[in-house]
Amino acid sequence: MDKKKFIRYAALSLFVVLSVVLAALAYRIYRNNGIESLEHLVSSMGIWGIAVILLMQIMQVVFAVIPGEPIELVMGALYGTVGGAALCLAGAFVGSLLIYTAVAFFGKSKIGSLTDSEKFEKLKFLKNPAKRDMLVFLLMFIPGTPKDLLTYFAPFTGMGAVKFLIISTIARIPSVITSTYVGSTFADGAYKKSVIVFAIVGAVSLLGIYIYNKIVERKNKSETKSDTDKQN
């Protein structure tokens, strides 16, 4: 197994083990005493309870192979729609800042083990400053897009760290709030509402993936045609 795959599997395995342990503990407490006891457990840990949740969110952003929705659902269940969303966005902000700083400092060659090089290459059209900011916001805003992969590519677009962090954080808000809302309503016992909203979000995400792929495909064709015209 090469180094790239090893790092991915190691990160994913660590996250899965940590998630299973926390999920088992949460389920046991919830089953015996309900969501109130689970919330009490986390709150009783004080800053450490929040730190653990934030660390998981930061890990999810840094290791792009890890899905973010489960953490957002848990955040919503524990802290409500708004509180959970605030924590998710804070974790995403810190994770994005770490990624941007690391990529800018070490360069693509050192960070490549954490990214999918093929998908990375397809984002090269974002290096064109024309409409770059709008496209980054749009791609981060559309549900289902690989937001963390986009974060790895951001330093190569020429966009400053502050501008990217502001754009990416704002663009994440609708998706994050939707997930924490589902988690919150589920914790409140509104299972039917949670399932309906979750199904709608899933359908929208599938549509978002389709739109994302179309945008990337169209922009890459446009860039290729432009490069060909310049050579001729």
ABEGO torsion letter per residue (X at the ends): XBAAAAAAAAAAAAAAAAAAAAAAAAAAAAAAAEAAAAAAAAAAAEAAAAAAAAAAAAAAAABAABBAAAAAAAAAAAAEAAAAAAAAAAAAAAAAAAAAAAAAAAEAAAAAAABBAAAAAAAAAAABABGAAAAAAAAAABBGBBAAAAAAAAAAAGBBAAAAAAAAAAAAAAAAAAAAAAAAAAAAGBAAAAAAAAAAAAAAAAAAAAAAAAAAAAAAAAAAAAAAAAAX
